[in-house]
Amino acid sequence: MIESILSLTFLAQVLRMFTPYYLGASAANFSERGGVINIAIEGFMIISAFSYAFFTLSFGNPFLSLILSVIVSLLFSLLYAFLTIKLKINQIVTGVGFNLLMAGTAKFLMMLVYQSSSNTPNFQQIPGLPYVSDIPVIGKVAGDYIIISGFALVIISQYLLFRTRFGLRLRSVGENPEAAETLGVKVRLYKMYGVLVCGALSALGGIWLASNQSSFSDGMIAGRGYIAIAAMIIGKWKPVNIFLACLMFAFFEGLEITLQISGSFLPSQIIQMLPYLITILVLIGFIGKTKPPAADGIPY
């Protein structure tokens, strides 16, 4: 088992599993930097994964399906922004409602269109980079457009949040919206920008999971949206720290799969709960040690 963990195959597996975690955590980070708590990451990933499956099965074009699925997520993000920013409805309640709404919508449409409550028919994955994706073991990582985008996002989000005017204004409305408004910053507009970026990034996480499995199945997101939010908290709302937290969660998910394959003496139920148990234990250790944006979750 130790040899399996130290292998290049295990490393590639961890890097692949890291992708939906970091996309979801980075999505939540942009929203909360603007002062809007968005616990609907799970729901956005669900509806995006289903949308990708539906559009791919309908049109047969993975890249067109990716774009359309992101647009679907952005439309739901606009609705979320309207409810939480314009109408000032409690953000936690709205997030829970969105998770239930999008999980139910995906299952309803799956029954309506494909007469199945469990999964859609198989479809084509997003093609990898020519030649690179054919490299043994690492090709599935280095040749995957979304995985590459996930790693690039670490640098892009760090620069965008801390080195650009947009990032400064977004952070200002999440810290002190009153002061930001006195300087001419359109507070509600920047809050909406944060929610829209959140919707687009979480959509990529759901799309990657659907493409990776070549189908959409009920429960396939499996709490990754919530773990992504935990990674954001552990990472203290900083892109590089979030990156490391997501790698940790991806490692334990990869370890779970390795233990199942190697036939560990532990009961399978305990092995399956490992990523969620680690999440709870780590969060317990970080309670009181993290400081969110000052105006996070406070309507304005």
C-alpha positions, 0 to 999 in steps of 0.5 A: 500500500505504501508503494502505491501511495508513493507511486506516480499513478497515485500522484496523478490521481491526487492532482486529478481529484484536486481539480473540483475541490480547488475550482469550488473553493476558489469559486466560494472565495471570490464570492466571500471576498465580495461579502456574499456567503455562497454555500450553494457551490454543491448545487451549482456543481450539480446543475452544471454537471447535468447541463454538460451531460444534457448538452453533450448528449443533445449536440455531441460537441463537448466544447459547446456543451462546456460553454452552455453549461457555464451559461446555465450556471451564470443564470442561476448565479444571477438569480442567487445574486438577486435574492441575496444582494437585491432582496437581502434574503438570508444568504445561508438559507438561500444557499441551502435552498439552491442546493435542494432546488438544483439537486431536485431539478437535475433529478427531475430532468433526468427522469423526464428526459432519460427515464432514469433516476440514477444516471444518464447515458454515457457521452464523450469526454472533453478531448485532451491536448493533442499528443500530451494526453497520450503520455502514459500516467501523467497525460491524463493530468497534463493534457486535461484543459480543466485541470490545467486551468485549475492550476493556472487559477492559483496564480491568476486568482492571487494576482487578480485579488491582490494586484488589480483594481478589480481585486482591491474593490472586490475585497473592499466591499467584503471588508467595509462596504460603507467606506468603499461606497464613499470612494465611489465603488459600486458595492452591489455591482461588485458583490454581483461580480463575485457571485458570477465568478463563483458560478462560473468556477464552480460550473467548471468543477461540476463539468469536469466531474461529469466529463471525467465519468462520461455520464451524470449520476445522482449523487456524483458530486458527493459533498465536494462543494461543502468540502471546497468551502471547508478548504476555503476556510482552512486556507483563510481566504487566500488562493495559495493556502486554499490550493494547499488545503485542496491538495490535502483533501485530494490526498485523503480521497485518493488514499480512500480509493487506494485503501479500497483497492488494496483490501485494507483491514478497515471496514469499507464504510470507515474508508468511505467516510475518511475524506469527510472525517478528515474535513470535520477534524481539520475544521475543529482544529481551525475553529477560531483561528481564521478570520473571514472578510469583515462584512462577509454575509452582512446584507448591504 
